[in-house]
Amino acid sequence: MKRADPYYKTKAWQVLRKAALLRDLYTCVVPGCGQPAYAVDHIKARRAGGADRLDNLRSLCKDHDHAVKETRTGERANAGKLVVKGCFADGSPRDPSHPWFTGGRGFQH
């Protein structure tokens, strides 16, 4: 079983994580999502040489964070790329390019 990177328990990470959440207004950055941020994710993973800098971090909701999590082999799901799919609780699509997209604010007539 893969061990957690000890970096994520450091003060440096906590400060950087907080800065990313503040920058993203504690909201998932996936277009059209708008859900509260659950995690701060490295766009390019640390183990792949990704930098510990704000420009390599993104705030994600629980669903989108799980969509790119590393597997047991260390590979990232969906190659680390976020895919917008599914629906908001009101049944409207999350994909902003979908003709019925409302941003989760109910169907608009």
C-alpha positions in Angstrom: 0.0 0.0 0.0 1.2 3.5 -0.9 2.2 5.7 1.9 1.1 9.3 2.1 3.7 11.9 1.2 4.9 13.5 4.5 5.1 16.9 2.7 1.3 17.2 3.1 1.7 17.4 6.9 4.2 20.4 6.8 3.5 24.0 7.6 4.7 25.0 4.1 2.0 22.8 2.5 -0.7 24.2 4.9 0.2 27.8 3.9 0.3 27.0 0.2 -3.0 25.0 0.4 -4.7 27.9 2.2 -3.4 30.4 -0.5 -4.9 28.2 -3.3 -8.3 27.9 -1.5 -8.4 31.7 -1.0 -7.4 32.3 -4.6 -10.2 30.0 -5.8 -12.7 31.4 -3.3 -13.0 27.9 -1.7 -14.8 26.7 -4.9 -14.1 23.9 -7.3 -12.3 25.3 -10.4 -13.9 22.9 -12.9 -15.9 25.1 -15.3 -19.6 24.9 -14.3 -19.1 23.0 -11.1 -19.4 25.6 -8.4 -19.3 23.1 -5.6 -17.3 23.9 -2.4 -13.6 22.9 -2.6 -12.8 19.7 -0.8 -9.1 19.4 -1.8 -6.2 21.2 -3.3 -4.6 19.2 -6.0 -1.3 19.4 -7.9 -2.0 19.8 -11.6 1.2 18.0 -12.4 1.8 15.5 -9.6 4.7 16.0 -7.2 6.0 12.5 -7.9 6.1 13.5 -11.6 8.1 16.6 -10.9 5.3 19.0 -10.3 6.2 22.1 -8.4 4.9 23.2 -5.0 3.7 26.5 -6.4 0.3 28.2 -6.7 0.3 28.0 -10.5 0.5 24.2 -10.2 -2.4 23.9 -7.8 -6.2 23.7 -8.2 -9.1 23.6 -5.8 -11.5 20.7 -6.4 -14.8 19.4 -5.0 -14.9 15.9 -3.7 -16.2 14.4 -7.0 -13.6 16.1 -9.2 -10.8 15.3 -6.7 -11.7 11.6 -6.8 -11.9 11.7 -10.6 -8.1 12.4 -10.7 -6.8 10.5 -7.7 -3.7 8.4 -8.0 -4.3 4.7 -8.2 -2.3 2.1 -6.3 0.2 2.0 -9.1 0.8 5.7 -8.8 -0.9 6.5 -12.1 -3.5 9.3 -11.9 -7.0 8.5 -13.0 -7.9 10.0 -16.3 -4.2 10.9 -16.7 -4.9 13.8 -14.2 -7.2 15.5 -16.6 -10.6 16.6 -15.3 -13.6 15.5 -17.2 -16.9 17.4 -16.7 -19.7 14.9 -16.5 -22.7 14.1 -14.5 -25.5 16.3 -13.2 -26.1 18.8 -10.4 -28.6 17.8 -7.7 -31.4 19.5 -9.7 -30.8 17.2 -12.6 -29.2 19.8 -14.9 -25.9 18.8 -16.6 -22.5 19.9 -15.2 -20.9 20.3 -18.6 -21.0 24.0 -19.5 -21.1 23.1 -23.2 -24.3 21.2 -22.8 -27.3 23.1 -24.2 -29.3 22.6 -20.9 -26.4 23.8 -18.7 -27.7 26.1 -16.0 -24.8 26.0 -13.5 -26.9 24.0 -11.1 -29.5 26.8 -10.6 -32.4 24.7 -11.8 -33.9 24.5 -15.3 -34.5 28.0 -16.8 -37.4 28.4 -19.1 
